[in-house]
Amino acid sequence: MRFAIKTRPEHTTWQEIRDVWVAADDVELFESAWNWDHFYPLSGEPSGPNLEGWSMLAALAEATRRLRLGCQVTGMIYRHPAVLANMAATIDIISGGRLELGLGAGWNQQECDAYGIDLPPLKERFDRFDEGVQAIIGLLRDPVTTFEGRYVRLTEAYCEPKPVQRPHPPIVIGGRGPKRTLRAAALWAQEWHAITRSPAEWLELRSVLLERCAEVGRDPAEIACSVNVRLDDGIEAAAEEAAAYGEAGVDVVVLNLPHRAGPDLLEPLADALIRSGSAR
């Protein structure tokens, strides 16, 4: 099993986030680091500070040398897919090929209402998401892309320069919807990030993913599976939960660090994961 960290860019400062990521870059156990793609804090006062995720990734790519990095996950509703493809290619180049391209359909009504961003009904949102993923893959992979969807249209479109990772950075699709999200993961993802509360629940969702893979003719072994584990009950409890997910078959555990946690937490956390037996 592999391990990552996730920092919450709400009610905090750039320097605090940077310090944690730079320190994590020196802890070999952690293979990647993640933030989120929101414009408002998800806890506390919505008027509070929340750093924008993709701008941070560009700077954090320069500040680190080893960690893979990504947004967990990018809301497709916030940016045109062609714009996002160009952003992804650029950050993959800045990072030297370390980007993980996290994608989701989007959901935050409050942000959309405040900014005048259209949040379509669920079916249309996922129709747009499916088209957006395909358009992004084409732009990152192919010399020229033409795509004729209902919502996304590209006409002899270029995305240059191409990312370092070929054919494109790994696509990480996040969510738990059995009909649309898991089908999208089966079709296009290199990693599925599950929203789940327990290993038992994850196993149920994983069985649905296997069904979707069978439906579209995809080998499920090509799709890594990841989950979040929070540290609300302390380091040792999180390490035990990570070990339980590992026993269930999860490939990557993302440790959600406490709000404004400092770099000093990282070494004790890595030690606890090793002691739990989940780090092998």
Secondary structure, 3 states (H helix, E strand, C coil): CEEEEECCCECCCHHHHHHHHHHHCCCCCEEEEEECCCCCCCCCCCCCCECCHHHHHHHHHHHCCCCEEEECCEEHHHCCHHHHHHHHHHHHHHCCCCECEEEECCCCHHHHHHHCCCCCCHHHHHHHHHHHHHHHHHHHHCCCEEEECCCCEEEEECCCCCCCCCCCCCEEEECCCCCCHHHHHHHHCCEEEECCCCHHHHHHHHHHHHHHHHHHCCCHHHCEEEEEEECCCCHHHHHHHHHHHHHHCCCEEEEECCCCCCHHHHHHHHHHHHHHCCCC
